[in-house]
Each structure stands twice: as structure tokens, then as C-alpha cells.
Amino acid sequence: MSASPLHLTLVDDSDLAQAGLTSLLAPFADRVAVVDNRTAIARPTDIDVVLYEPVDQSSMARSLLRDLQEASNARAAVFSWAGPTGLPTQTTNPYFAKSLTASQLVVLVEKLASGRLEAEAETETGTEAAPHPAPQVGLAPVNVEARVDEVGLTPREGEIVGLIVTGMSNREIGETLTLSINSVKTYIRSAYRKMGVERRTQAVLWGLSHGMGQEPRPALVS
């Protein structure tokens, strides 16, 4: 992985999406630099993360994505408006919603590049991290119809879910709320059962769909 900032490229047939992502992440240029596809394919070993839109993907985009994955050690993630269950094909790559705020996306990109995203998905409920395969993140359906009060989240559980949506780790949540890491995990397990999710990325999507942890931001057009 390159030194800070991380280098990210987006494989998306929409020029507006390319320009929108560059504009959205401009305030975080010291942490994430958006690289255009031409530069990425010319210097693939410099790329840390590849985001891609699989919906209505052209053959050119598929070819570019394949070439980048073969020529670099970059980690890939789906970046789409479609929900995890609305993607044309299933994938073991993480799913990032285009509705994420800039700060949330930056945090997730940093965690993906460092391998922390996979580790947190495996350890957040108290299980030991597996030494090899990455977990499937964001593939199970999320019940976006239920309201927060209807699923029975306690105020503390709702507060913790809101902090998860902002990109905080379990340790950061514990420090913010003055809770032990075990207490945080207990609240998370209880909240996940009520929300009907299993993974952190699913919890983020659920929270975003219920207006939790969001901040004003420019729209990312796709």
C-alpha cells in the first residue's frame, strides 16, 4: 500500500460519477487521492483501492476492472446506488453505498486498504478473525421498511448504531460513550438481532436508510 494519501480509482461508465467522486473527496485530499482510470492503468501498482459500479457495466469497464485487478494489489469494493440485493451479480467484495457521506466513505476506504474492514466484520461480535478468506460483506438483504422504534432499539443501541454509521470502530465508540469494549459488542449484537443484519456494512446501510448519522453534503450524481 502506498504512503498517505491512499490512491483510489473509480471504474464507472458515468463521467458525472467520476467527477462527482473527485469533488466529493477533494476536502480529504490528504487522506485519499482520486486517480483517473488512464493514470491508474498506466501505474496500477500505485493504486490502493478500486471502486466500481457493476450496474449496466459496459464491456470496456469490465475489461478495465479486470486489468486493474490483475496488474495491481488494490482492494476492490462495489460502489453503487443499487442495494446489495439489487446488484446484477453477487460478489465477495465489500459494498459501499453511493449515499455515504464523504467522511464515511473515506473511513471505509482507509479500513478496506488496511485490511481492517475485513477484520472488524469478523471480530465485532466477539468471534476470532479467520486467518485467510475475507468475509462476504453487504450481501444479505437489509430490512429498510422497519422503523427504528418498531424494531425495538433501546436509546443506547440506537446511539451506537448511529456512531457505527459515522464510521467509528468499536474502540472509538467505547471511548466516546465511556463503555468497555465488551459492553459495546454486547449492545451491537443485540441491535443487529433487532435490525436483522449480520455485518457492519449492512448496519451502516440500515442506519443510512433510517436517517442515522448523516451530515449535509453535496449530492454525488451517477
N, C-alpha and C positions, 0 to 999 in steps of 0.2 A: 504494500500500500504506500502511496506517495505521501510526502510530508504535507502538513496543513498548508493550504486548503485541500480538501478532497476534490478529485476531479470526477465530474458526473456528466453523462451524456444521455439524451432522451431520443429514443427511436420512436417517432410518431409521424404519421403521414401529414399531420396538420401543421402548417407553418405557424398558425396562430398559437398552437400549444407550445411549440418550440420557443417563440418569442415571449409568450406568457410566463413560462417557467423561468426563463432568463431574467425577466423583470421581477418576478415574484421573489427570487432568491438573491437579487442584487444586494439587499441590505446585509446579507450574510456572506459576502464575498470572501471574508477572511476565513470562513469555515468550509464553504462549498463553492467551487467554481464550475459553472456550466460550460461544457465544451461542445462545439458544433460537431455534427457527425463526420464531416470531412476531416477535421483535425483528429477526431477520435480514431478513425480507421487508419490514418497516417501514423499515429503514435498510440497504438492500442495498449501498450504496456503502461502508459501513464494514467489510464482510466481505472478508477476505483469502483464506480457504481454505474450500471446501465439500467435506466428506467425505460419501460416500453409499454405501448398501448397495443393490446392484442385484438381489439375490436376493429373489424373492417381493415385489417392489416394488409397492405399491398405486398406483392411478391418482392419488390425492391426492399421494403422494410424488413421482411423476413430474412432476406439474404444478408442485409446489413447486420441484423441482430445475430445471425449465425456466425458471420465473420468476426464480429467483435467478441463473441463468447469463445471462439476457437483461438483467437490471437491474443487475448488478454486474460488476466486473472481476476477481472472485475466480477463483483457480485451483482446479480440481476434481480429486479423486482418489477412486478406489474404496476403500472401507473394508469388508472382508468377511472372514468365516471361510472362504468358498469359495476354493479356489486359483484362480490366473489362468485355468486351463483349465476351471474349473467354473462360470464366470460365464455368465449367460443370453445375453449378447451381448458381442462384442468391443468394445473401446474404446481410443482412443489416450491416454486419461487414465492417469496412474500408478496402480499397485495397491499399497495398504498392507494388510498382514495384520492382523487383529484380535489376533493372537498377539504383536504387537510389544509391547515394554515401553514404559512411559510416556516414558522418556528417548529411546528410539529413535524413537518417534512424533513427539515434539517436534522432534527434529533434522530428520526428514524433512519435517515441516510447514514449518519455517523455510526449508529448502532449496527446497521447492516454491514458497513465496510469493515468494522472491527470484529464482527462475529458475535457481538453482544446481543443482537436481536434474537438469534437462534438460542443462545444460552438462556436468556430471560424467558423465552417461550417454554423451555424445558424445566426451569427451576422455580418459576414464580409461584407454583402451587406446592412447593416443598419437595419435588422429585429431583433426583440427581441428574445432571446433564449427561446425555448419551455421548460416547466418545467419537462417533462417526456421523451417521446420516443427519442432515438438517431436517427439522420437523416441517410438516406442511402448515403454512401459516395463512390464515384468512380464506380457507376453502369451504368451511362449514357454513351453512346458512345462518344468518342472523335475523332474529325476530324484531323487525323495525316497527311493527304495528303496536306492540305493547307500550304503554306509557310507563314512566319511571315509577309513579306511585302505584300503578296496577301490579307491577311485578314484586312490590313489597320491599324495595331497597330501604334500609334504615338511613337516617341522615348521614351517619358516618360512612356507610357503604357508598352512598351517592357522592359524598365528598371525595372519597378515594378514587372512585371511577372517574370523576371529573379531573383529578390530578393525573391519572393514567392517560387520559385523552390529551393532556398538555405535553405528554412525553416524559414525565417523571419516572424514574426507576423506583423499585420498592424501597431501596435505601433512602433515596431522596424524599419519598413520601413519608417514611418514618421520621426523618429529621424535621420535615415541615410540620408534621402533626404531633411530634414528640411521642411516637409509638415505637415499640420494639419491632424488629423485622418480622418476628413470628406473628405478632398481632396484625401487622399489615397483611401478611399472607393469609391469615385466618379470615379477615374481612374480604379479601379478594376471592377466596374460594367460595364464601357464602354469596357474594354478589354475583359471581359467574354462574352459580347454580340458578339463581333467580332470573338472570338475564338470558340464560340458555346459550351461553358461549363457553368456549374452552381455551381460547388463546388470547393473548394480549391484543393482537391486531384486530381480532373480532370485537373485543371490548371497546377498542378505540372507535371502530365503525359504529357500534351500537350507541356509544356515547355521543358521537357526532350527529347521528340521526335523531337524537333527542335533545340537541342543542347544548350539550355539556362541554365545558372547557374551550369554547370557541372565542375568538377575538376578531375585531373588524379587520378586513384585509381586502386588497384588490381582487377582482374575480380572475380566475385562470381560465381563459377561453380555450375550448377544444372543439 
